[in-house]
Amino acid sequence: MEGTTSSSELGAVIVGVDGSEPARQAAMWAAAEAARRERPLHIVHGSDTDGRVLYVSAKSIEHVRRAGRELLDATAAEVRERFPGLQVNPEFSRSAPVRSLHQSAGPDGTIVVGSRGLGGFGSLMLGSVGLKVAAGAKTPVIIVRGTENGAETGAVLAAVRDEHDLDCARYAAREAHVREGSLRLLHVWNILESVGEVVTLLDDVEEIANEQVHHLNAVADRIREEFPGLTVQVDADKSTSVASVLVEASSQADLLVMGGRRSPSYLGPTLGRVTHSLVHHAHCPVQLIPRHTDKHGSES
């Protein structure tokens, strides 16, 4: 089946700010991304004042709204100083942050969030808002982390599981193109996941491996056809931990692009295990491209 988004271009950039330092860093990264795309930057603050109106005084509500608008003004001023030609749209919302970001993104925007929000424990590197935004998004979401690792090189890494990740690879190719950089398509084959606990013949393992490489090469061929001027590197690896290989590979990239796989939960959609590991431990920003889910919660 096809991926979630078929847009041929990268859309506007929407970044959430809450007064935390990670959110400020995310806003600066998002501004650079919007400038690369030649798209507007929407700076969103979701105050959730509508949700508090029944149990918080009018004076407190007004204080929250004033503080939110001041935060937007200060962030927008810093962005305009660093990116004077960029169109910047501050957006104050009375709704909760997650809903505000999803609404601002619309059908084509890319949402950017910081690696941590206000409150909580320092070890919970991605805040609850960021997790909920990523788990429920129908458009791409970028979690900004690892930007202190040095100068950008333009290298973009895409995690490719099978032919259904073609849309993910396309997004990665566009990101590499606007960076005037290169693209690495990486498939990590988890042999334990593929063959289970049943003892299999070596020929069976080799057949599975060849099938995995076939899918990867098919995706690579399509990307080279659609982006003829882009340098595309193709690698396949096997490991008992897909996440660990991708985390290590992310240390050589400016951006990691992967399918934002989600798992069903009685609390609503949650990120899959590998996705969850990457958004907490990658050495660079992580862009999640959502995929369709069927009525049973399985991804296509």
Backbone as CSV, one residue per row, in Angstrom:
resi,resn,N_x,N_y,N_z,CA_x,CA_y,CA_z,C_x,C_y,C_z
1,MET,0.827,-1.195,0.000,0.000,0.000,0.000,0.868,1.254,0.000
2,GLU,0.231,2.382,-0.303,0.964,3.625,-0.333,1.162,4.159,1.065
3,GLY,2.148,5.059,1.210,2.376,5.708,2.490,1.313,6.743,2.755
4,THR,1.472,7.440,3.871,0.452,8.373,4.311,0.380,9.608,3.436
5,THR,1.520,10.139,3.028,1.533,11.426,2.344,2.107,11.261,0.953
6,SER,1.447,11.854,-0.023,1.924,11.758,-1.399,2.366,13.114,-1.934
7,SER,2.474,14.112,-1.060,2.871,15.447,-1.487,4.248,15.401,-2.123
8,SER,4.404,16.145,-3.247,5.677,16.128,-3.961,6.651,17.158,-3.419
9,GLU,6.212,18.004,-2.497,7.075,19.048,-1.967,7.066,19.024,-0.447
10,LEU,8.110,19.575,0.138,8.144,19.743,1.586,7.286,20.941,1.956
11,GLY,6.470,20.803,2.980,5.520,21.849,3.341,6.083,22.862,4.311
12,ALA,5.186,23.710,4.819,5.554,24.710,5.813,6.022,24.022,7.093
13,VAL,6.728,24.762,7.927,7.288,24.220,9.164,6.547,24.836,10.350
14,ILE,6.106,23.986,11.265,5.370,24.418,12.452,6.159,23.974,13.672
15,VAL,6.508,24.892,14.542,7.285,24.541,15.725,6.534,24.966,16.983
16,GLY,6.545,24.103,17.980,5.898,24.403,19.250,6.889,24.962,20.248
17,VAL,6.484,26.007,20.964,7.335,26.606,21.995,6.575,26.660,23.305
18,ASP,7.301,26.413,24.407,6.670,26.429,25.727,7.514,27.167,26.771
19,GLY,8.572,27.834,26.328,9.437,28.553,27.262,10.645,27.768,27.709
20,SER,10.737,26.487,27.335,11.891,25.670,27.719,13.046,25.910,26.755
21,GLU,14.271,25.605,27.195,15.437,25.760,26.336,15.400,24.792,25.149
22,PRO,15.003,23.508,25.345,14.899,22.630,24.176,13.914,23.153,23.128
23,ALA,12.829,23.789,23.576,11.870,24.343,22.620,12.471,25.530,21.873
24,ARG,13.265,26.336,22.563,13.933,27.458,21.886,14.904,26.932,20.837
25,GLN,15.671,25.898,21.189,16.595,25.301,20.233,15.839,24.697,19.052
26,ALA,14.686,24.087,19.341,13.867,23.529,18.265,13.373,24.633,17.340
27,ALA,13.033,25.793,17.906,12.560,26.912,17.083,13.665,27.398,16.139
28,MET,14.899,27.453,16.636,16.007,27.895,15.787,16.292,26.856,14.693
29,TRP,16.219,25.585,15.051,16.430,24.530,14.055,15.308,24.568,13.025
30,ALA,14.085,24.753,13.489,12.935,24.816,12.585,13.047,26.008,11.647
31,ALA,13.563,27.120,12.148,13.743,28.300,11.294,14.725,27.998,10.170
32,ALA,15.826,27.323,10.498,16.798,26.950,9.468,16.175,25.986,8.460
33,GLU,15.348,25.071,8.955,14.668,24.123,8.063,13.695,24.848,7.141
34,ALA,12.925,25.797,7.684,11.989,26.565,6.858,12.734,27.377,5.807
35,ALA,13.886,27.940,6.189,14.686,28.712,5.237,15.196,27.817,4.113
36,ARG,15.641,26.602,4.452,16.100,25.663,3.417,14.966,25.325,2.455
37,ARG,13.785,25.144,2.996,12.632,24.768,2.172,12.035,25.959,1.423
38,GLU,12.417,27.163,1.849,11.809,28.392,1.335,10.302,28.377,1.609
39,ARG,9.978,28.026,2.850,8.604,27.941,3.321,8.436,28.793,4.575
40,PRO,7.197,29.182,4.916,6.983,29.954,6.149,7.257,29.116,7.390
41,LEU,7.578,29.812,8.473,7.718,29.190,9.780,6.555,29.652,10.658
42,HIS,5.824,28.699,11.211,4.727,28.995,12.133,5.193,28.630,13.549
43,ILE,5.254,29.621,14.414,5.661,29.396,15.807,4.394,29.343,16.649
44,VAL,4.127,28.186,17.247,2.845,27.944,17.912,3.040,27.781,19.415
45,HIS,2.192,28.458,20.165,2.128,28.241,21.613,0.703,27.857,21.978
46,GLY,0.532,26.628,22.455,-0.779,26.160,22.894,-0.935,26.386,24.388
47,SER,-1.748,27.354,24.756,-1.861,27.745,26.173,-2.801,26.856,26.980
48,ASP,-3.708,26.164,26.301,-4.719,25.330,26.956,-5.595,26.135,27.917
49,THR,-5.785,27.418,27.646,-6.615,28.230,28.547,-8.088,27.857,28.452
50,ASP,-8.531,27.385,27.294,-9.924,26.947,27.184,-10.192,25.750,28.086
51,GLY,-9.184,24.891,28.255,-9.345,23.720,29.105,-9.250,24.023,30.585
52,ARG,-8.764,25.209,30.927,-8.603,25.567,32.338,-9.675,26.517,32.850
53,VAL,-10.504,27.012,31.953,-11.385,28.123,32.297,-12.363,27.772,33.414
54,LEU,-12.711,26.507,33.575,-13.686,26.120,34.593,-13.097,26.042,36.000
55,TYR,-11.771,25.946,36.112,-11.202,25.784,37.456,-10.044,26.734,37.752
56,VAL,-9.813,27.702,36.884,-8.761,28.697,37.094,-9.399,30.082,36.988
57,SER,-8.937,31.000,37.820,-9.515,32.341,37.839,-9.249,33.085,36.531
58,ALA,-10.115,34.051,36.258,-9.964,34.856,35.049,-8.627,35.590,35.051
59,LYS,-8.184,36.010,36.224,-6.904,36.703,36.327,-5.747,35.782,35.936
60,SER,-5.815,34.537,36.403,-4.765,33.575,36.070,-4.774,33.247,34.577
61,ILE,-5.968,33.119,34.019,-6.089,32.850,32.586,-5.456,33.973,31.784
62,GLU,-5.732,35.197,32.167,-5.175,36.344,31.458,-3.661,36.373,31.584
63,HIS,-3.142,35.992,32.762,-1.683,35.945,32.962,-1.048,34.915,32.027
64,VAL,-1.675,33.745,31.909,-1.155,32.697,31.036,-1.153,33.160,29.583
65,ARG,-2.239,33.806,29.183,-2.328,34.277,27.797,-1.286,35.357,27.508
66,ARG,-1.096,36.260,28.442,-0.107,37.323,28.247,1.293,36.746,28.160
67,ALA,1.594,35.791,29.056,2.917,35.162,29.047,3.151,34.406,27.739
68,GLY,2.110,33.746,27.230,2.244,33.014,25.976,2.519,33.927,24.806
69,ARG,1.821,35.054,24.760,2.040,36.000,23.658,3.423,36.642,23.753
70,GLU,3.873,36.916,24.972,5.214,37.474,25.142,6.274,36.471,24.695
71,LEU,6.054,35.185,24.999,6.978,34.139,24.559,7.029,34.074,23.037
72,LEU,5.876,34.133,22.392,5.828,34.104,20.934,6.559,35.302,20.337
73,ASP,6.325,36.487,20.905,6.973,37.693,20.390,8.491,37.599,20.521
74,ALA,8.956,37.113,21.672,10.399,37.016,21.903,11.036,35.986,20.967
75,THR,10.367,34.852,20.794,10.901,33.812,19.906,10.922,34.285,18.464
76,ALA,9.831,34.921,18.036,9.764,35.423,16.667,10.839,36.470,16.417
77,ALA,11.094,37.330,17.411,12.121,38.358,17.246,13.504,37.734,17.082
78,GLU,13.790,36.694,17.866,15.084,36.019,17.752,15.228,35.341,16.392
79,VAL,14.151,34.717,15.923,14.199,34.057,14.615,14.419,35.081,13.515
80,ARG,13.686,36.187,13.550,13.812,37.203,12.496,15.205,37.820,12.483
81,GLU,15.825,37.929,13.649,17.177,38.478,13.704,18.170,37.535,13.032
82,ARG,17.998,36.237,13.238,18.924,35.257,12.683,18.594,34.890,11.239
83,PHE,17.301,35.019,10.865,16.868,34.664,9.515,16.009,35.813,8.981
84,PRO,16.642,36.915,8.592,15.893,38.133,8.256,14.955,38.002,7.062
85,GLY,15.199,37.084,6.166,14.334,36.957,4.997,13.210,35.953,5.164
86,LEU,13.105,35.341,6.330,12.146,34.266,6.555,10.778,34.812,6.955
87,GLN,9.717,34.250,6.382,8.355,34.603,6.801,8.029,33.877,8.102
88,VAL,7.762,34.653,9.151,7.527,34.091,10.483,6.108,34.433,10.921
89,ASN,5.350,33.425,11.309,3.968,33.616,11.733,3.780,33.113,13.161
90,PRO,3.795,34.011,14.171,3.508,33.585,15.542,2.022,33.252,15.676
91,GLU,1.711,32.143,16.334,0.325,31.710,16.469,0.033,31.348,17.926
92,PHE,-0.804,32.152,18.559,-1.234,31.863,19.928,-2.534,31.066,19.865
93,SER,-2.575,29.955,20.600,-3.767,29.107,20.612,-4.273,28.940,22.037
94,ARG,-5.582,28.972,22.186,-6.184,28.747,23.498,-6.406,27.260,23.746
95,SER,-6.125,26.416,22.738,-6.271,24.967,22.877,-5.014,24.353,23.483
96,ALA,-5.070,23.057,23.772,-3.919,22.342,24.315,-2.819,22.253,23.261
97,PRO,-1.558,22.093,23.674,-0.442,22.114,22.725,-0.540,21.092,21.597
98,VAL,-0.887,19.839,21.906,-0.918,18.806,20.875,-1.947,19.150,19.802
99,ARG,-3.143,19.492,20.221,-4.187,19.858,19.265,-3.793,21.103,18.470
100,SER,-3.180,22.066,19.141,-2.777,23.307,18.470,-1.782,23.033,17.350
101,LEU,-0.798,22.171,17.622,0.216,21.860,16.617,-0.381,21.089,15.441
102,HIS,-1.226,20.109,15.732,-1.844,19.342,14.664,-2.727,20.231,13.785
103,GLN,-3.480,21.131,14.400,-4.341,22.025,13.625,-3.519,22.978,12.774
104,SER,-2.445,23.517,13.321,-1.616,24.452,12.573,-0.938,23.767,11.389
105,ALA,-0.559,22.508,11.557,0.132,21.777,10.490,-0.782,21.508,9.308
106,GLY,-2.081,21.320,9.552,-2.987,21.010,8.459,-2.599,19.704,7.779
107,PRO,-2.869,19.568,6.491,-2.582,18.302,5.805,-1.157,18.156,5.309
108,ASP,-0.381,19.252,5.244,0.925,19.193,4.576,2.100,19.707,5.405
109,GLY,1.841,20.329,6.548,2.920,20.928,7.316,3.766,19.902,8.052
110,THR,4.969,20.303,8.416,5.872,19.469,9.215,5.976,20.067,10.608
111,ILE,5.670,19.271,11.624,5.699,19.719,13.012,7.086,19.459,13.597
112,VAL,7.626,20.460,14.304,8.924,20.336,14.962,8.732,20.542,16.457
113,VAL,9.280,19.638,17.259,9.217,19.763,18.713,10.610,19.550,19.295
114,GLY,10.813,20.063,20.500,12.088,19.890,21.176,12.202,18.518,21.809
115,SER,13.400,18.190,22.256,13.645,16.876,22.855,13.077,16.766,24.255
116,ARG,12.737,17.910,24.864,12.128,17.909,26.195,11.294,19.161,26.351
117,GLY,10.250,19.039,27.159,9.435,20.200,27.461,9.647,20.647,28.889
118,LEU,8.754,21.484,29.357,8.819,21.941,30.739,8.340,20.852,31.683
119,GLY,8.933,20.808,32.870,8.474,19.881,33.896,8.979,18.474,33.664
120,GLY,8.588,17.557,34.563,8.954,16.154,34.424,10.381,15.883,34.870
121,PHE,10.842,14.683,34.599,12.168,14.250,34.994,13.157,14.428,33.859
122,GLY,14.374,14.811,34.171,15.390,15.033,33.161,15.683,13.804,32.338
123,SER,15.519,12.628,32.921,15.835,11.403,32.195,14.780,11.061,31.138
124,LEU,13.590,11.658,31.261,12.555,11.438,30.256,12.796,12.426,29.126
125,MET,13.710,12.080,28.237,14.295,13.059,27.337,13.300,13.678,26.372
126,LEU,12.226,12.976,26.045,11.200,13.561,25.207,9.959,13.768,26.053
127,GLY,9.445,15.001,26.089,8.304,15.314,26.924,7.034,14.641,26.436
128,SER,6.010,14.621,27.300,4.761,13.959,26.962,4.080,14.615,25.772
129,VAL,4.198,15.942,25.651,3.599,16.625,24.503,4.241,16.135,23.208
130,GLY,5.579,16.063,23.193,6.274,15.590,22.006,5.870,14.179,21.623
131,LEU,5.728,13.297,22.619,5.334,11.917,22.347,3.922,11.856,21.772
132,LYS,3.016,12.640,22.357,1.631,12.629,21.876,1.534,13.237,20.479
133,VAL,2.295,14.290,20.229,2.304,14.893,18.887,2.767,13.868,17.863
134,ALA,3.869,13.170,18.166,4.431,12.201,17.229,3.507,11.007,17.038
135,ALA,2.902,10.520,18.132,2.068,9.322,18.047,0.772,9.574,17.295
136,GLY,0.234,10.784,17.391,-1.060,11.056,16.778,-1.008,11.846,15.495
137,ALA,0.186,12.156,14.996,0.302,13.029,13.826,-0.043,12.310,12.531
138,LYS,-0.661,13.054,11.609,-0.928,12.554,10.262,-0.003,13.207,9.244
139,THR,0.880,14.075,9.722,1.888,14.715,8.892,3.249,14.471,9.535
140,PRO,4.349,14.745,8.836,5.677,14.496,9.411,5.923,15.280,10.703
141,VAL,6.656,14.654,11.605,7.054,15.277,12.874,8.557,15.126,13.027
142,ILE,9.224,16.201,13.422,10.670,16.158,13.654,10.941,16.446,15.116
143,ILE,11.648,15.530,15.777,12.090,15.735,17.158,13.536,16.207,17.092
144,VAL,13.771,17.401,17.606,15.100,18.011,17.499,15.949,17.571,18.686
145,ARG,17.029,16.882,18.384,17.981,16.443,19.389,19.335,16.264,18.711
146,GLY,20.401,16.256,19.504,21.720,15.992,18.957,22.294,17.094,18.105
147,THR,21.748,18.313,18.183,22.241,19.390,17.324,23.542,19.999,17.825
148,GLU,23.992,19.572,18.998,25.246,20.110,19.529,26.453,19.294,19.082
149,ASN,26.237,18.333,18.184,27.311,17.415,17.808,28.301,17.977,16.797
150,GLY,28.073,19.184,16.290,29.035,19.762,15.367,28.364,20.347,14.138
151,ALA,29.190,20.773,13.181,28.682,21.415,11.975,27.917,20.410,11.114
152,GLU,26.879,20.892,10.431,26.087,20.029,9.571,26.863,19.684,8.302
153,THR,26.650,18.478,7.808,27.342,17.987,6.620,26.406,17.809,5.432
154,GLY,25.092,17.863,5.672,24.118,17.622,4.616,23.727,16.172,4.481
155,ALA,24.309,15.291,5.285,24.018,13.859,5.190,22.669,13.543,5.833
156,VAL,21.817,12.840,5.093,20.507,12.418,5.585,20.461,10.899,5.568
157,LEU,19.970,10.320,6.659,19.867,8.875,6.813,18.393,8.486,6.809
158,ALA,18.033,7.481,6.018,16.657,6.988,5.987,16.643,5.517,6.375
159,ALA,15.820,5.181,7.349,15.644,3.790,7.752,14.574,3.170,6.859
160,VAL,14.938,2.110,6.143,14.027,1.466,5.193,13.800,0.027,5.622
161,ARG,12.547,-0.296,5.912,12.226,-1.663,6.310,11.811,-2.520,5.115
162,ASP,10.961,-1.958,4.254,10.481,-2.695,3.093,10.001,-1.702,2.038
163,GLU,9.336,-2.211,0.993,8.914,-1.344,-0.102,7.859,-0.327,0.322
164,HIS,7.189,-0.558,1.456,6.197,0.394,1.943,6.842,1.676,2.472
165,ASP,8.162,1.674,2.618,8.879,2.862,3.098,9.344,3.753,1.956
166,LEU,8.797,3.579,0.764,9.184,4.426,-0.364,8.873,5.888,-0.083
167,ASP,7.704,6.187,0.486,7.370,7.574,0.803,8.350,8.159,1.817
168,CYS,8.742,7.345,2.792,9.730,7.778,3.776,11.043,8.113,3.079
169,ALA,11.467,7.261,2.149,12.711,7.510,1.418,12.594,8.756,0.555
170,ARG,11.410,9.003,-0.001,11.206,10.220,-0.792,11.380,11.467,0.072
171,TYR,10.784,11.446,1.258,10.951,12.584,2.151,12.425,12.802,2.480
172,ALA,13.126,11.713,2.751,14.546,11.813,3.063,15.322,12.379,1.883
173,ALA,14.955,11.971,0.675,15.627,12.475,-0.522,15.395,13.974,-0.674
174,ARG,14.168,14.424,-0.406,13.895,15.866,-0.490,14.700,16.633,0.550
175,GLU,14.808,16.063,1.741,15.597,16.715,2.793,17.063,16.793,2.397
176,ALA,17.575,15.739,1.798,18.970,15.756,1.337,19.143,16.764,0.208
177,HIS,18.138,16.858,-0.656,18.208,17.782,-1.797,18.278,19.230,-1.327
178,VAL,17.409,19.623,-0.383,17.416,21.020,0.064,18.683,21.340,0.851
179,ARG,19.343,20.314,1.372,20.616,20.503,2.066,21.807,20.443,1.116
180,GLU,21.538,20.127,-0.148,22.597,19.910,-1.134,23.570,18.869,-0.601
181,GLY,23.004,17.830,-0.012,23.811,16.790,0.623,23.617,15.430,-0.027
182,SER,23.746,14.382,0.778,23.667,13.014,0.284,22.650,12.238,1.109
183,LEU,22.227,11.103,0.567,21.228,10.255,1.220,21.795,8.858,1.417
184,ARG,21.615,8.332,2.603,21.979,6.942,2.887,20.714,6.179,3.251
185,LEU,20.404,5.146,2.479,19.285,4.261,2.775,19.821,3.056,3.535
186,LEU,19.325,2.851,4.724,19.842,1.778,5.580,18.711,0.834,5.984
187,HIS,18.897,-0.432,5.674,17.967,-1.467,6.119,18.672,-2.320,7.175
188,VAL,18.027,-2.486,8.307,18.575,-3.334,9.369,17.654,-4.538,9.515
189,TRP,18.206,-5.696,9.264,17.436,-6.931,9.317,17.612,-7.568,10.692
190,ASN,16.507,-7.695,11.409,16.513,-8.369,12.709,16.242,-9.841,12.457
191,ILE,17.293,-10.659,12.489,17.154,-12.077,12.149,16.224,-12.798,13.120
192,LEU,16.235,-12.404,14.406,15.361,-13.062,15.381,13.901,-12.778,15.069
193,GLU,13.618,-11.551,14.631,12.251,-11.179,14.287,11.787,-11.901,13.032
194,SER,12.723,-12.156,12.108,12.366,-12.762,10.833,12.120,-14.256,10.945
195,VAL,12.933,-14.962,11.737,12.813,-16.425,11.772,12.216,-16.928,13.074
196,GLY,12.037,-16.054,14.058,11.447,-16.461,15.324,12.353,-17.398,16.092
197,GLU,11.758,-18.220,16.908,12.524,-19.127,17.759,12.675,-20.502,17.118
198,VAL,12.081,-20.701,15.962,12.172,-21.991,15.292,13.518,-22.108,14.590
199,VAL,14.167,-23.230,14.752,15.449,-23.460,14.100,15.215,-23.611,12.603
200,THR,15.893,-22.805,11.799,15.713,-22.835,10.360,17.010,-23.232,9.673
201,LEU,16.891,-23.672,8.433,18.062,-24.020,7.642,18.766,-22.758,7.181
202,LEU,20.069,-22.880,6.944,20.850,-21.737,6.474,20.296,-21.203,5.160
203,ASP,19.818,-22.111,4.295,19.252,-21.667,3.024,18.034,-20.782,3.238
204,ASP,17.235,-21.078,4.260,16.066,-20.261,4.562,16.485,-18.858,4.983
205,VAL,17.533,-18.774,5.819,18.023,-17.488,6.288,18.543,-16.665,5.112
206,GLU,19.298,-17.304,4.218,19.839,-16.592,3.064,18.718,-16.114,2.143
207,GLU,17.675,-16.919,2.006,16.554,-16.522,1.156,15.857,-15.291,1.736
208,ILE,15.674,-15.281,3.052,15.054,-14.125,3.706,15.927,-12.891,3.527
209,ALA,17.240,-13.051,3.707,18.164,-11.924,3.562,18.131,-11.370,2.142
210,ASN,18.112,-12.262,1.150,18.070,-11.809,-0.244,16.784,-11.051,-0.539
211,GLU,15.684,-11.483,0.060,14.415,-10.790,-0.142,14.463,-9.388,0.461
212,GLN,15.088,-9.263,1.652,15.217,-7.957,2.301,16.034,-7.011,1.424
213,VAL,17.148,-7.491,0.900,18.003,-6.664,0.048,17.279,-6.286,-1.239
214,HIS,16.478,-7.196,-1.762,15.705,-6.905,-2.981,14.771,-5.721,-2.743
215,HIS,14.063,-5.709,-1.626,13.160,-4.604,-1.317,13.934,-3.290,-1.185
216,LEU,15.075,-3.339,-0.522,15.893,-2.135,-0.340,16.369,-1.595,-1.680
217,ASN,16.867,-2.474,-2.546,17.358,-2.031,-3.853,16.227,-1.481,-4.721
218,ALA,15.027,-2.033,-4.563,13.883,-1.538,-5.326,13.560,-0.100,-4.926
219,VAL,13.601,0.167,-3.618,13.375,1.535,-3.133,14.476,2.456,-3.639
220,ALA,15.722,2.010,-3.548,16.855,2.826,-3.996,16.749,3.153,-5.482
221,ASP,16.336,2.191,-6.298,16.204,2.432,-7.736,15.167,3.509,-8.017
222,ARG,14.057,3.482,-7.295,13.021,4.495,-7.486,13.537,5.878,-7.085
223,ILE,14.268,5.946,-5.985,14.793,7.236,-5.525,15.808,7.780,-6.520
224,ARG,16.681,6.951,-7.024,17.669,7.412,-8.015,16.990,7.885,-9.293
225,GLU,15.892,7.233,-9.654,15.149,7.637,-10.846,14.480,8.993,-10.636
226,GLU,13.917,9.211,-9.456,13.188,10.440,-9.189,14.101,11.602,-8.798
227,PHE,15.298,11.281,-8.283,16.256,12.313,-7.866,17.607,12.014,-8.517
228,PRO,17.706,12.221,-9.818,18.901,11.785,-10.563,20.193,12.475,-10.137
229,GLY,20.128,13.670,-9.566,21.348,14.368,-9.179,21.793,14.095,-7.758
230,LEU,21.056,13.257,-7.046,21.333,13.015,-5.635,22.238,11.799,-5.451
231,THR,23.260,11.948,-4.598,24.117,10.818,-4.242,23.377,9.936,-3.250
232,VAL,23.152,8.666,-3.628,22.391,7.728,-2.797,23.267,6.527,-2.463
233,GLN,23.478,6.305,-1.183,24.231,5.148,-0.693,23.249,4.139,-0.109
234,VAL,23.457,2.870,-0.397,22.557,1.816,0.065,23.332,0.838,0.928
235,ASP,22.827,0.575,2.125,23.484,-0.362,3.043,22.440,-1.257,3.692
236,ALA,22.821,-2.490,3.919,21.992,-3.438,4.659,22.837,-4.058,5.758
237,ASP,22.227,-4.234,6.916,22.945,-4.797,8.050,22.001,-5.732,8.781
238,LYS,22.566,-6.668,9.530,21.735,-7.540,10.353,22.188,-7.439,11.791
239,SER,21.218,-7.504,12.685,21.505,-7.326,14.096,20.334,-7.859,14.906
240,THR,20.582,-8.135,16.162,19.481,-8.494,17.056,18.802,-7.256,17.614
241,SER,19.350,-6.068,17.324,18.757,-4.818,17.780,18.779,-3.806,16.650
242,VAL,17.627,-3.596,16.013,17.524,-2.614,14.940,17.825,-1.224,15.469
243,ALA,17.296,-0.916,16.645,17.450,0.420,17.219,18.910,0.777,17.444
244,SER,19.700,-0.161,17.952,21.096,0.145,18.266,21.889,0.472,17.004
245,VAL,21.608,-0.245,15.900,22.308,0.033,14.645,21.935,1.413,14.128
246,LEU,20.651,1.766,14.191,20.205,3.068,13.699,20.726,4.207,14.578
247,VAL,20.773,3.996,15.877,21.323,5.018,16.772,22.777,5.284,16.431
248,GLU,23.544,4.230,16.229,24.956,4.392,15.884,25.100,5.105,14.543
249,ALA,24.293,4.717,13.564,24.378,5.338,12.240,23.989,6.809,12.282
250,SER,23.103,7.181,13.209,22.646,8.569,13.291,23.750,9.534,13.692
251,SER,24.838,9.014,14.247,25.948,9.880,14.649,26.661,10.486,13.441
252,GLN,26.422,9.926,12.248,27.050,10.427,11.026,26.060,11.183,10.144
253,ALA,24.906,11.540,10.684,23.867,12.176,9.870,23.405,13.481,10.508
254,ASP,22.872,14.366,9.666,22.243,15.599,10.148,20.776,15.379,10.460
255,LEU,20.178,14.348,9.848,18.761,14.061,10.032,18.525,12.590,9.774
256,LEU,17.761,11.957,10.640,17.330,10.580,10.461,15.846,10.585,10.125
257,VAL,15.486,9.986,8.995,14.096,9.927,8.553,13.639,8.476,8.629
258,MET,12.492,8.257,9.255,11.988,6.895,9.391,10.471,6.909,9.458
259,GLY,9.871,5.759,9.161,8.434,5.635,9.288,8.040,5.714,10.747
260,GLY,7.057,6.563,11.060,6.620,6.728,12.451,5.652,5.648,12.840
261,ARG,6.143,4.443,12.990,5.249,3.311,13.263,4.617,3.424,14.643
262,ARG,3.332,3.090,14.686,2.581,3.238,15.922,1.957,1.912,16.314
263,SER,1.811,1.724,17.603,1.219,0.503,18.131,-0.106,0.841,18.806
264,PRO,-1.113,-0.053,18.724,-2.382,0.221,19.384,-2.243,0.159,20.893
265,SER,-3.041,0.943,21.603,-3.007,0.984,23.057,-4.366,1.431,23.566
266,TYR,-4.747,0.998,24.751,-6.023,1.441,25.305,-5.996,2.924,25.636
267,LEU,-4.807,3.530,25.632,-4.683,4.969,25.837,-4.609,5.726,24.515
268,GLY,-4.741,4.995,23.393,-4.604,5.634,22.093,-3.326,5.165,21.428
269,PRO,-2.993,5.694,20.249,-1.793,5.253,19.530,-0.519,5.618,20.277
270,THR,0.425,4.712,20.270,1.735,4.966,20.868,2.805,4.607,19.841
271,LEU,4.008,5.144,20.033,5.094,4.861,19.105,5.573,3.430,19.270
272,GLY,5.975,2.814,18.148,6.534,1.481,18.207,7.862,1.464,18.939
273,ARG,8.341,0.270,19.272,9.541,0.136,20.111,10.769,0.783,19.475
274,VAL,11.014,0.474,18.195,12.198,1.035,17.544,12.074,2.551,17.430
275,THR,10.901,3.023,17.015,10.682,4.464,16.900,10.893,5.151,18.234
276,HIS,10.345,4.575,19.280,10.482,5.145,20.621,11.952,5.244,21.021
277,SER,12.727,4.219,20.725,14.155,4.238,21.061,14.891,5.328,20.307
278,LEU,14.563,5.495,19.025,15.267,6.486,18.218,14.973,7.909,18.657
279,VAL,13.720,8.223,18.993,13.410,9.602,19.372,14.002,9.957,20.730
280,HIS,14.423,8.940,21.493,15.065,9.200,22.788,16.583,9.138,22.740
281,HIS,17.151,8.434,21.763,18.590,8.168,21.819,19.373,8.522,20.561
282,ALA,18.725,8.949,19.486,19.455,9.281,18.266,20.401,10.451,18.498
283,HIS,21.450,10.506,17.692,22.454,11.573,17.810,22.137,12.777,16.936
284,CYS,21.001,12.741,16.244,20.610,13.851,15.371,19.092,13.974,15.411
285,PRO,18.539,15.053,14.863,17.079,15.157,14.791,16.468,13.971,14.047
286,VAL,15.262,13.590,14.478,14.568,12.434,13.907,13.261,12.895,13.281
287,GLN,13.092,12.599,12.003,11.848,12.929,11.303,11.021,11.659,11.141
288,LEU,9.793,11.697,11.648,8.888,10.560,11.580,7.847,10.799,10.499
289,ILE,7.764,9.869,9.547,6.781,9.941,8.481,5.670,8.954,8.817
290,PRO,4.451,9.426,9.117,3.388,8.501,9.545,2.961,7.574,8.426
291,ARG,2.491,6.398,8.832,1.987,5.423,7.880,0.555,5.087,8.248
292,HIS,-0.195,4.575,7.260,-1.580,4.184,7.496,-1.639,3.030,8.489
293,THR,-2.704,2.979,9.253,-2.994,1.818,10.102,-4.347,1.256,9.696
294,ASP,-4.467,-0.085,9.797,-5.757,-0.681,9.461,-6.654,-0.700,10.684
295,LYS,-7.828,-1.293,10.565,-8.806,-1.269,11.636,-8.350,-2.035,12.862
296,HIS,-7.357,-2.908,12.713,-6.830,-3.663,13.844,-5.638,-2.973,14.498
297,GLY,-5.224,-1.815,13.939,-4.110,-1.093,14.519,-2.784,-1.462,13.901
298,SER,-2.785,-2.362,12.908,-1.542,-2.758,12.268,-1.208,-1.779,11.162
299,GLU,0.083,-1.555,10.959,0.502,-0.609,9.932,0.632,-1.285,8.599
300,SER,0.358,-0.498,7.547,0.514,-1.007,6.192,1.700,-0.377,5.524
